[in-house]
Amino acid sequence: MAARDRYSRKLECSQCGHSGYAEVSEDDDPRRKTPGFLVDDMPIGFVTEFASNDPRKYMIRCRCGHKFRFEQKTVYAPGGEPRR
């Protein structure tokens, strides 16, 4: 079993400006077809709209109703950038 990479990612709603940091993890095995992406802790005011093993397809809904992808142009927490 591969180790899990853990990092924080800032979620920010472009509609209302609500923001918070999500704690996420991915498998650390480059041979896997998908990274085994999981959101371990979602900030208050955000919920999962559509879960996926791929962060580019994972959809989030803000408390204002706006939906957006997890992986978008955003800011990482200090020291929370994922290793690629």
Summary of the structure (lengths in Angstrom):
residues: 84
radius of gyration: 12.7
end to end distance: 19.4
largest distance: 40.7
contacts: 205
relative contact order: 0.28
helix: 0%
strand: 42%
